[in-house]
Amino acid sequence: MLARSLERLGDTVEAAVAAVWRRYGLSHAAGNALAVIEGAGAPTTPGEISAAMHITSASITSLLDTLERRGLVVRSAHAEDRRKVLVAITPDGQKLLDEGLPEVQQVVRRLFGRLSDAERARLLELVQRTYDSVTNADLTDLPAVRRNRPPHLGGS
């Protein structure tokens, strides 16, 4: 039940944020990528962007291709290591982010508005602890167990 509740919450928040980015012609991932690139404060590598977004290098390459075609980011060779590529946000990308990100922030504030500052901080702490637990869980060699059946409702 916990896993399904977290999944439903994530899906609901993702849909609300994605709806904002769609108005700007971007996917949710593209909006996040622009924010990560801007947040780096300097040109950054695709690997650093993919690590911050928790997505694969193949996914970030495709995403950056799309953003570059739209003129929102530019890729250039690293000055010291020509094998590396750096990604920077363009003025058009900055403009789009300056318009779209405040709307995303308003949506998120509205979605979580019924929680106090202390509750939001505690929730964030619990989510981080849960994420760490889930990503570090050893799922190999699980023992065979019987199914845990919930009680039936309204019957014998």
C-alpha contacts under 8 A as a table, 3 or more apart, distances in Angstrom:
res1	aa1	res2	aa2	distance
1	M	4	R	5.19
1	M	5	S	6.06
2	L	5	S	5.11
2	L	6	L	6.21
3	A	6	L	5.23
3	A	7	E	6.13
4	R	7	E	4.94
4	R	8	R	6.12
5	S	8	R	5.14
5	S	9	L	6.16
6	L	9	L	5.06
6	L	10	G	6.07
7	E	10	G	5.12
7	E	11	D	6.07
8	R	11	D	5.07
8	R	12	T	6.12
9	L	12	T	5.17
9	L	13	V	6.23
10	G	13	V	5.25
10	G	14	E	5.92
11	D	14	E	5.08
11	D	15	A	6.06
12	T	15	A	5.24
12	T	16	A	6.38
13	V	16	A	5.23
13	V	17	V	6.24
13	V	108	V	7.68
13	V	111	L	7.56
14	E	17	V	5.25
14	E	18	A	5.83
14	E	28	H	7.66
15	A	18	A	5.05
15	A	19	A	6.10
16	A	19	A	5.27
16	A	20	V	6.87
16	A	107	V	7.16
17	V	20	V	5.34
17	V	21	W	6.63
17	V	28	H	6.75
17	V	104	V	5.89
17	V	107	V	6.94
17	V	108	V	7.59
18	A	21	W	5.13
18	A	22	R	6.07
18	A	27	S	6.31
18	A	28	H	4.66
19	A	22	R	5.15
19	A	23	R	6.67
20	V	23	R	5.44
20	V	24	Y	7.16
20	V	100	G	7.19
20	V	103	E	6.91
20	V	104	V	6.34
21	W	24	Y	5.19
21	W	25	G	6.46
21	W	26	L	5.12
21	W	27	S	5.89
21	W	28	H	5.81
21	W	31	G	6.37
21	W	100	G	6.78
21	W	104	V	7.85
22	R	25	G	4.79
22	R	26	L	5.11
22	R	27	S	5.99
22	R	28	H	7.61
23	R	26	L	7.44
24	Y	96	L	7.43
24	Y	100	G	7.03
26	L	29	A	7.93
26	L	30	A	5.75
26	L	31	G	6.31
27	S	30	A	5.08
27	S	31	G	6.38
28	H	31	G	5.22
28	H	32	N	6.24
29	A	32	N	5.01
29	A	33	A	6.05
29	A	63	L	7.74
30	A	33	A	4.99
30	A	34	L	6.28
30	A	63	L	6.45
30	A	67	L	7.15
31	G	34	L	5.24
31	G	35	A	6.34
31	G	97	L	7.46
32	N	35	A	5.06
32	N	36	V	6.14
32	N	53	M	7.51
33	A	36	V	5.03
33	A	37	I	6.09
33	A	49	I	6.88
33	A	53	M	7.33
34	L	37	I	5.13
34	L	38	E	6.10
34	L	73	V	7.95
34	L	89	I	6.95
34	L	93	G	7.14
34	L	97	L	6.99
35	A	38	E	5.13
35	A	39	G	5.86
35	A	97	L	7.11
36	V	39	G	4.93
36	V	40	A	6.22
36	V	49	I	6.45
36	V	52	A	7.16
36	V	53	M	7.81
37	I	40	A	5.33
37	I	41	G	7.37
37	I	42	A	7.76
37	I	43	P	7.22
37	I	44	T	6.69
37	I	49	I	6.87
37	I	87	V	7.31
37	I	88	A	6.52
37	I	89	I	6.46
38	E	41	G	5.71
38	E	42	A	7.45
38	E	88	A	7.66
38	E	89	I	6.39
38	E	94	Q	7.74
40	A	43	P	7.16
40	A	44	T	6.64
42	A	88	A	6.98
43	P	86	L	5.48
43	P	87	V	5.11
43	P	88	A	4.53
43	P	89	I	7.74
44	T	48	E	6.60
44	T	49	I	7.22
44	T	86	L	5.06
44	T	87	V	5.23
44	T	88	A	6.71
45	T	48	E	5.25
45	T	49	I	6.45
45	T	84	K	7.33
45	T	85	V	5.91
45	T	86	L	4.71
45	T	87	V	5.91
46	P	49	I	5.03
46	P	50	S	6.08
46	P	57	S	7.35
46	P	60	I	6.66
46	P	61	T	7.29
46	P	85	V	7.20
46	P	86	L	7.04
46	P	87	V	6.87
47	G	50	S	5.13
47	G	51	A	6.06
47	G	57	S	6.62
48	E	51	A	5.12
48	E	52	A	6.17
49	I	52	A	5.18
49	I	53	M	6.19
49	I	60	I	7.50
50	S	53	M	5.06
50	S	54	H	5.72
50	S	55	I	5.10
50	S	56	T	6.15
50	S	57	S	6.12
50	S	60	I	5.81
51	A	54	H	5.00
51	A	55	I	6.62
51	A	56	T	7.99
55	I	59	S	6.40
55	I	60	I	6.84
56	T	59	S	5.19
56	T	60	I	6.35
57	S	60	I	5.10
57	S	61	T	6.14
58	A	61	T	5.19
58	A	62	S	6.46
59	S	62	S	5.30
59	S	63	L	6.16
60	I	63	L	4.91
60	I	64	L	5.94
61	T	64	L	5.18
61	T	65	D	6.11
62	S	65	D	5.04
62	S	66	T	6.40
63	L	66	T	5.22
63	L	67	L	6.31
64	L	67	L	4.96
64	L	68	E	5.87
64	L	73	V	7.47
65	D	68	E	5.18
65	D	69	R	6.15
66	T	69	R	5.19
66	T	70	R	6.38
67	L	70	R	5.16
67	L	71	G	6.36
67	L	72	L	5.28
67	L	73	V	5.76
68	E	71	G	4.95
68	E	72	L	5.70
68	E	73	V	4.93
68	E	74	V	5.75
68	E	75	R	7.62
69	R	72	L	7.67
70	R	73	V	7.91
71	G	74	V	7.17
71	G	90	T	6.97
71	G	92	D	6.76
71	G	93	G	7.13
72	L	89	I	6.05
72	L	90	T	5.27
72	L	91	P	7.41
72	L	92	D	5.51
72	L	93	G	3.92
72	L	94	Q	7.57
73	V	87	V	6.60
73	V	88	A	5.51
73	V	89	I	4.37
73	V	90	T	5.10
73	V	93	G	6.35
74	V	87	V	5.70
74	V	88	A	5.45
74	V	89	I	6.44
74	V	90	T	6.56
75	R	85	V	6.41
75	R	86	L	5.50
75	R	87	V	4.53
75	R	88	A	6.53
76	S	85	V	5.62
76	S	86	L	5.28
76	S	87	V	6.57
77	A	81	D	7.67
77	A	82	R	5.56
77	A	83	R	7.37
77	A	84	K	6.13
77	A	85	V	4.73
77	A	86	L	6.08
78	H	81	D	5.30
78	H	82	R	5.38
78	H	83	R	7.34
78	H	84	K	5.34
78	H	85	V	5.41
78	H	86	L	5.84
79	A	82	R	6.59
81	D	84	K	5.68
82	R	85	V	7.42
89	I	93	G	5.63
89	I	94	Q	6.38
90	T	93	G	4.96
90	T	94	Q	6.11
91	P	94	Q	4.94
91	P	95	K	6.08
92	D	95	K	5.04
92	D	96	L	6.20
93	G	96	L	5.14
93	G	97	L	6.12
94	Q	97	L	5.06
94	Q	98	D	5.98
95	K	98	D	5.02
95	K	99	E	6.32
96	L	99	E	5.20
96	L	100	G	5.97
97	L	100	G	5.10
97	L	101	L	5.40
98	D	101	L	5.94
98	D	102	P	6.98
99	E	102	P	6.41
99	E	103	E	7.33
100	G	103	E	5.37
100	G	104	V	6.41
101	L	104	V	4.95
101	L	105	Q	6.10
102	P	105	Q	4.98
102	P	106	Q	6.16
103	E	106	Q	5.03
103	E	107	V	6.25
104	V	107	V	5.11
104	V	108	V	6.24
105	Q	108	V	5.13
105	Q	109	R	6.10
106	Q	109	R	5.07
106	Q	110	R	6.10
107	V	110	R	5.09
107	V	111	L	6.09
108	V	111	L	5.01
108	V	112	F	6.19
109	R	112	F	5.34
109	R	113	G	5.40
110	R	113	G	4.86
111	L	114	R	7.81
112	F	115	L	5.80
112	F	120	R	7.74
113	G	116	S	7.49
115	L	118	A	7.89
115	L	119	E	5.58
115	L	120	R	6.00
116	S	119	E	5.01
116	S	120	R	6.17
117	D	120	R	5.15
117	D	121	A	6.17
118	A	121	A	5.09
118	A	122	R	6.13
119	E	122	R	5.02
119	E	123	L	5.98
120	R	123	L	5.02
120	R	124	L	6.07
121	A	124	L	5.14
121	A	125	E	6.23
122	R	125	E	5.01
122	R	126	L	6.17
123	L	126	L	5.04
123	L	127	V	6.01
124	L	127	V	5.06
124	L	128	Q	6.14
125	E	128	Q	5.20
125	E	129	R	6.22
126	L	129	R	5.06
126	L	130	T	5.97
127	V	130	T	4.98
127	V	131	Y	5.97
128	Q	131	Y	4.99
128	Q	132	D	6.13
129	R	132	D	5.13
129	R	133	S	6.15
130	T	133	S	5.00
130	T	134	V	6.02
131	Y	134	V	5.12
131	Y	135	T	5.98
132	D	135	T	5.30
132	D	136	N	6.03
133	S	136	N	5.30
133	S	137	A	5.92
134	V	137	A	5.24
139	L	142	L	6.30
152	H	155	G	6.40
152	H	156	S	7.47
